Amino acid sequence: MTIEPRVLQPSEWDAWHSALVSAFAGESTSEERELYRSLTEVERCLGVWDEDRPVATAGLFSLRMTVPGGALVPTAGVTMVSVAPTHRRRGILRSFMRRQLDDVRAAGAEPLAALTASEAPIYGRFGYGLAVRSLAVRIDTGRVRLRLPAAVAAETAELRLRQSDEAASLLAECESVYARVLDRRPGMLERRPGFERERLLDPERRREGASPLRCVVALRDGEPVAYARYAVKADWTESDAPAGEVRLRELEALDTAGYAALWRFLFDIDLTTWIVADNRPLDDPWQHLVDDIRRCPTRLNTDSLYVRPVDVGGALAARTYATPVDVVLRVEDEFCPWNTGNWRLSGDEKGAVCEPTRDAADLSLSVRELGSAYLGGTSLHSLAGAGLVTEERPFSGALRAASTAFASETAPFLPHGF
């Protein structure tokens, strides 16, 4: 066999997808297979075959991701990467990464690549930097109360809630809200046609005893302003007191009142004493609305989204900057050497330009650290503290200025995988 990947043919998809599912020791329903087949961009998928059997898979989605400043930037979403246990340590993953990045560069349409990782150490050596983290949350609603400011409470009371035990029935309202909050947080992904259906997948094997997926929408004058998707798992104490869980899958809101209305709804669901969520933004505002934060333990999800500039100049020019910045970055990129060199970045909150330069560098860093800092959730100053960013002229102020400029006022967040 050869480890050289080749493009997937439509007729090969079933076997290719089965190899992917097997590599993750998983299973899939007919509904899941039908959906993922419809979402797959076959022409951007690769495979390695041993005789007539697929033993490794990799794909790309044509995504658009929100970056600081609110622009939606074309992004190559690396997905469906697997290698069969029998064919590991033969360089197959490296060959996939090489082919994907070469293809993305040749097409010239996507300055960024991004991925979620099943194992944290894998992708750093290919230039992907950890750019987004999130919170896992467990709120004791049996003892914790919400404290809404008077003006917010009054406006919240004017909203109408629409609830459904069939989440699909409120899909249009949810997606209209999501489309309007998309530009507010770096890391948010535009939902390509069909991806809204992925949010409704609810196979019984994933429920762990909870109810089917439910939905609630907050409306103002008949228009949706917020939504939450959740499930409920019933439970009881030894003395038969209710101790159920509200398992929050997703919550988005256009304004404070809609946001507060849905949290109040979740707090008040009968026979429950916990709200559990595995993926919330680091700066989620509910943390300022509870009266006892100690009974709301959170856990940092150490990695959510990894980002890689494929075209350093194009990527840095695609976002805006919190404060004016004029800095020369020395970027090292062993895997994609076309990025290696000095780049002058000049920009502010209105836009930016980034071009190669012969001028001396102010800061030096690898493309991996540039990817980590790109969405504004990881500071260049923090990376410098770890020895991963070097200020070439100490005390020049270049590090402080660049770190401030790269920051995002809202924490980057990946609402769902891909």
Secondary structure as UniProt FT lines:
FT   STRAND          6..7
FT   HELIX           10..12
FT   HELIX           13..23
FT   TURN            24..25
FT   HELIX           30..39
FT   HELIX           42..44
FT   STRAND          46..50
FT   TURN            51..52
FT   STRAND          53..66
FT   TURN            68..69
FT   STRAND          72..83
FT   HELIX           85..87
FT   HELIX           92..107
FT   STRAND          112..115
FT   TURN            120..121
FT   HELIX           124..126
FT   STRAND          129..140
FT   TURN            141..143
FT   HELIX           150..157
FT   STRAND          160..164
FT   HELIX           167..170
FT   HELIX           171..181
FT   HELIX           182..184
FT   TURN            186..187
FT   TURN            193..194
FT   HELIX           195..198
FT   TURN            199..200
FT   HELIX           204..206
FT   TURN            207..209
FT   STRAND          214..220
FT   TURN            221..222
FT   STRAND          223..233
FT   TURN            238..239
FT   STRAND          244..253
FT   HELIX           256..267
FT   TURN            270..271
FT   STRAND          272..280
FT   TURN            282..283
FT   HELIX           285..288
FT   HELIX           293..295
FT   STRAND          298..309
FT   HELIX           312..317
FT   STRAND          325..332
FT   HELIX           337..339
FT   STRAND          341..348
FT   TURN            349..350
FT   STRAND          351..356
FT   STRAND          363..366
FT   HELIX           367..374
FT   HELIX           380..385
FT   TURN            386..387
FT   STRAND          389..391
FT   TURN            394..395
FT   HELIX           398..406
//
